[in-house]
Amino acid sequence: MPFQPRRAAAAAAASAAVWALVTGIVAVALAPCLGGVVPGLIALALARMAAAEVAVSDGWLTGAGMIKAARVLSLVAISIAVVVGTALAVSWLVGLGVPAQDAHYPSNVD
């Protein structure tokens, strides 16, 4: 039987990278509702853990693209949530600045 070289095992993606990407997607989906901050921070933490896992795996784990995508998605989600929160706060403050003479009260109020 002739010599058959062994096939190299395929490198697996780091599970933390997959979870970071999923959490980043959830963060972007919830960002307009101000719920994207917490999943965004979790995705950043998972991306950091995944990057450390990939670095020490000596090539056995992959997922650098997923890690980068998770970081970008989480930063986008946090940014959207901050912009929406700021817009809501400004609109609330502007609404508080309505002068009292312009307010419409019932006729039985003195």
N, C-alpha and C positions, 0 to 999 in steps of 0.2 A: 504494500500500500504506500503510495507516494506521500511525502510530507505535506500536510495541510496546516497552514498557519492558523493560529487561533484568532477568532474574531475578537476585537476589542469590545469591551462592554460600552454601551452607549452612556454618555454622561447624562445624569438626571438633573432636572431643574430643582433648585432649592425650594422646598415647600413653603418657606417663609416668603420667598419671592412671589409665589403664586398667590398666597394670602394677602400680601401687600398690594398686589395688582387688583385683586378682587375688592379689597377694602378701599382702594383709591377710586375705583369705579363707583362704588356705593357712595363715597364722599361727594363725588361730582354730581351724582343723581340727587343727593339731599342738600346740596349747597344752597340752592335758591330758598330753601325753607329754613335756613340758618342751622340745619342739622349736619352740615358738612364739616364742621370744625372738629368734632370728636373723631369721626372716622378718618378724617384727614391726618390728624395727629397720630392715630393708631397706625395708619398706613406708613407714615414717615418712620415710626419706630420699627415696624416690621421690615421696611426696606433697609434700615440700618443693620438690623439683625441678619437679614439675608445677605447683605454685602459682606459682613464678617464671615458668615458660613462659607460663601463662595471663595473668599480670599484664603481661608485655611484649608479648603478641600483639595488643594493641589490638582485642580483640573477635573475632579470627579463630579463636581456640581456646576451647573450652568444657571443662567437666569439674569445676566447683567442687563439685558434689554428690558426684562420685566421689572427689574429694580428701578431702572431709569424711568420707565413709564409710570410706575407707582409713585415715584417722587414728584414727577411733573403733575400727575393727576391730583395728588394730595395738595400740592401748592396751589394749583388752580382752584380746587374746591375751597380751600381756606381763604383765598383771595376773593372769590365770589361771595362767600358768606360774610366776609368783612365789609365788602362794598354794599351788600344788601342791608346788613345791620346798620351801617352808617347812614344809608339813605332813609331807613325807617326811623332812626333816631333824629335826623334832621327834619324829616316831615312831621314828626311828633312835636319837636321843639317849635317849628314854625306854626303849627296848629295851636300851641299854647299862647302864641303872641297875638291872637286875635283880640282887638280892643273890646272892652265891655260894652260900649255903646252900639257895636255892631252885632252883639249877640241877640238872638231872638228868644225872648222869654215869654211864657204864658202871660195873659193879661191879668191874672189874679195875683201875680207876684209884684210886691211893691219895690 
